[in-house]
């Protein structure tokens, strides 16, 4: 589409500049502008304001009508329409144009019943439990309440036989570790009921929890040579490659988990003091790590030539597609790790987002670093959490092996 053909599109030049600044090719821009023009003309024929209709729900319905057109015969074209108008929306927003939110704000969940709300408040304010754990415990409390309703009694009338029957039914379809976690949650529920005066006897001690030995499974780590191969396989000539290299390098060098890497902000890098500020998601503890030269260069290359411009978030690592928000979950990190491990021909039975954290810890133990120092870097509160890595520190374990008779 020529420049003369977009004069009737408001703020078109500014949106095109934003697109070009973020690496969109002219061939892609022409396709996007063709659908933007169709959308604009259709809204004008209906007598409605185009900018007010740049919402996901309206665009979806409009695309459904467009697939009946002769040139739009597939679901792929419908996705292209949505992508084009989504790109138009964030392009205008980056230019300072006031437009409605692309996605409808989520409806807040309904308030919890009084008993469950009191339990959540107790876990949050008295016990200091993380929100994710509270949500999981509240769900289990709801299931136990439904179980007691089927037996014709309330939760305050529960007996030891009811607790055993509930865990027995769940144990038929749950793994042992999940069942153990449910048992501890039930203990917390009955301890809350006893402390709040809702039951006369503390039933927490009679909840039979399956015994789980700490560290029954060694941490799943990679040899450090495989970690280096994965980093070397990342194509740092592309924008996404620069982001992935900086992200994986930071996780490997400092042993960060997925939540810690996603929580890094632009303010987390102190360039003058050469420090990296990391907040532990579970404890909220702030730790200062030295900004090593290799990490500093990779971060600088990513911020200068990889991180999209006009981002509305202060998160350090962002998505590489519009509207360039922060990484929402650890699945994005796991996908990047799988992608580059495949390019490096590195395979492992388990390639989760924490594998670089485990690999870092095992390497430090192998190099002779004190377990206390490793625990401080990893943010462990108990020495037992760090001691499990000694089981896979093969280099140091070989020195302890006895000769074969």
Buried (B, 14 or more C-beta within 10 A) or exposed (E): BEEEEBEEBBBBEBBBBBBEEBBBEEEBBEBBBBBBBBBBEBBEEEEEEBBEBBBBEBBEEBBEEBBEEEEBEEEEBBEBBBBBBBBBBBBBBBBEBEBEEBEEEEEEEEEBEEBBEBBBEBBBEEEEBBEEBBEBBBEBBEEBBEBBEEBEEEBEEBEEEBBEEBBEEBBEEBEEEEBBBBBBBBBBBBBBBBEEEBBEEEBBEEBEBBEBEEBEEEBBBBBBEBBBBBBEBBEBEBBBBBBBBBBBBBBBBBBBBBBBBBBBBEEBBEEEEEBBBBBBBEEEEEBEBEBBEEBBEBBEBBBEEBBBEBBEBEBBBBBBEBBBBBBEEBEBBBEBBBBBBEBBEBEEEEBBBBBBBBBBBBBBBBEEEEBEEBBEBBBBEEEEBBBBBBBBBEEEEEEEEEEEE
